[in-house]
Amino acid sequence: MVESVRPRASAARFGFTDDRAEDHLRAAGWWNDAGPAEGVQQVLAAFSRAPDPDLALRAVDRLREADEERWPELSNAIRDDATLRGRLLAVLGTSTAVADFLVGSPGEWRRLTATACTPVADYSDELLAAVQSTEQVLTGREAEQALRKAYRALLMEIAAVDVGHLVEPGLDQPSFAEITNALTELADASLRAGLVVAGQEVASSGEAVLAVIAMGKCGGRELNYVSDVDVVFVGEGDLQVATRLATTMMRVVGHACFEVDAALRPEGKAGALVRTLEGHEAYYRKWARTWEFQALLKARPAAGDAELGRRYAELIAPMVWSAAERENFVTDVQQMRRRVERHVPSEIADRELKLGIGGLRDVEFAVQLLQLVHGRADAELRSASTMEALEALGGGGYVGRADAAELRASYEFLRTMEHRLQLRALRRTHLFPEYEDTAQLRWLARASGVAPRRDRSESDILVAEFRRHAQRIRRLHEKLFYRPLLDAVARVPTAALRLTTSQAESRLAALGYAAPDGALRHIQALTSGVSRRAAIQQTLLPVLLDLLADTTDPDGGLLAYRRVSEALADTPWYLRVLRDEAAVVEHLAFLLGTSRLVPDLLVRAPEILQLLGETERLAGRSPLEVAGSLRAAARRQPGLKASVAAARSLRRHELLRVACADLLGLLDVPAVCAALSSVWGAVLQSALAAAIRQRSAEVGSEPAKIAVVGMGRLGGQELGYGSDADVLFVCDKNDGASDAEALKFATSVAETVREVLGAPTQDPALEVDANLRPEGRSGPLVRTLDSYRAYYARWGEVWEAQALLRARFVAGDEGLGERFIADIDPVRYPAGGLDATKVREVRRIKARVDTERMPRGADPTTHAKLGRGGLADVEWTVQLMQLRHAHEVDALRTPSTPAALQALADAGLADAEDVGSLLDSWLLATRARNVAMLVRGKAVDQLPTSGRELAAVARVFGYAADDDPGEFLDAYRRTTRRAHAVVERLFYES
């Protein structure tokens, strides 16, 4: 019988991947030819739980080589002392820097036993003892080296306690707050020891008193493993001596422990390093900016003269807690947030733990802002600790309890990641590993206590958790401002979660609402009661208040939202869409806070709300499809009034759809103009058809064919939101009818069309303007085709030929319309072009129009229609070129201004660069005119030059909220100025 051979054990079963692992274990006496030595199973199991078993084993081997004489003592301690084993192997498997310290300081491992770790309260005594010999305080290099060793030893203890439970689960797991508090106490102790050394080195140090004020995370008792320690110095007595003390202390501590950064002092690095209490007070009262008070929120005396530090804290507290009352508080805070985000390089933005979107700054920024707003009235919020402040905000109802708990958990997760990453080499870093770096991710996951689950590795789980927490932070950051306000106004049942009215008004003022009392009334009206509608509004308003605060008119937007909500209170799907579709809420808030026209239309065409979350449907409808639907709907109605009402309703729907798509940047200028022109044409077609049916029924016959010819912007398919419809009415008698009967019938129909469409309503006006007809207002409203032909042949003037350049059939009898167009072609495209006399006449008329029609007091540089380089400049130039050259260039025979401009360039009649300048200016002026009407709510040609309306127009054009809206006007003037120079050459000189 053959005896079975037991397979040889492999070090890999204990998590080792290094080929040298068995050699290191054998050298330690923990491995033999058969595998693990007797009595070391617990040791090897502990290695397997270390964040990086190979790293830990290599460090242990280095310790053995560095002190072979006392290796048996350490080996036995690792075998027998679970506390030492857990702390030592965990910290060695986490940090190469701690391993380096232990190798260079034989015997310091004894600090990691259960009874040897230094109590936090003794840190100062230990560091002071390190820099003091039996006779005197050490100085210079000797002091720095002694302080460095003692500081690293205590830092090692903190780290070992922090991660020890990962290797030995029976060890206590300290809380995040306990670790950050220990790190802060160590920093304070270092500052105190450094100040003692400085007092020994600086001559006459007794002639000055110095207090060291901790700022930032040190001030908040939430310090990292590796961080600059921000401080401010306050002095009394001889300030030169105090300054030498501060400088020396910064050098000593900087060389031994960490960099001491005094850049948060008044005037920053350009300011005096040490100031008196009075100097600080004068600066903060007169010169300090908002961010400096935000930084002072964490100020705390940490070292030096305790009495002077206490007086400094008492001095700044009232100023910190009144900072929210500063005039530019909201603007400063919003701009600061944007600047922080902009500073993060895009290639690492999603991995930046500190400054990235969803990072630590998002939490700290939001918490501090809430503290500054509400801490004036509630002393419970006046904590320098982010974690404590979050707990107080949740307990006091300023933040929902669940939100506060979630934010606290996510903040702690990111800070833990930051701690582990810094602990690795004791280097300052805030960058999460690259998602493809599985080795680094695995180490970080194990160092953070993340274990694999089923078919998911530690790395995958860590990345998913990191993304989840970052997303949650960003989401809660966005709404953190506003949920407390909602709790107060909506009168939630829990009294502890309710704010006073004055606090709610303060919050609204902090958000940028100019009339917080009025805004509060709107919110109360929307959320009062116990109905389902009120409950949904309570859910929606935090988001809406946030989004409206980012628009140019938060107050107007909130009022518009109330109007829309009250008008649609009985619409069953209204609040459901807002609740379930985040994109709808975002777009609605922007529209309501930007445009006065949109809310007026929205209460009468609410169905467009459902399209705000589907941009393709909002912007994707073709004008032909819309026109067809409108005509079909109107045709189904039984009479004239019903047909016109249906046409108006669909026109309102389409006008709102186009306006929303336009403001949201989903449609370009030609698409907007084409859509508006198409729907206007469809309304005319529907009204004309209904009027013909009604009049024919009244007279018992249809004596005439009627055609409507679009002129001006309607003819060129270039209508804006406030444009009238310029038209000509043409008729031709039907068989059996006389010219008089035909004219009477057609005139009655035309007058009916103008009357029913021009009747006042809540919608933008539908004015049908026939003043471009022969003889203008004194001429007949309708003419026969022969009459038009005869008039233009005998009496037509050059301005009438110019007007006919944009003539296009839009409604009625298509054959008649085509004949009219064919008949006027010789008039508007004269054979041989224009002679010199007629060219001069066109120029004279334009000069007269420029002089007489420009409103008194108007700014010619910002008047979109008649201003320099505006619509009239470009269109008159194009039309003069058409009158002169269209007889020989077929492409110029178009009613479209952009098409005619392109034809000029293609035919070589104008330089391509000049044409580009004209087209750019025409498109810009057209959109600016349209946007100005949407913003103001009524037709306007003069662009706003200041205030909210200018800011709203600039925002629609893509300028950021913190940009100067005057930049938009500067860009507008530059573009139109270039176009005007081209007009001067092409219109007057060519």
Disulfide bonds with the S-S distance in Angstrom:
none
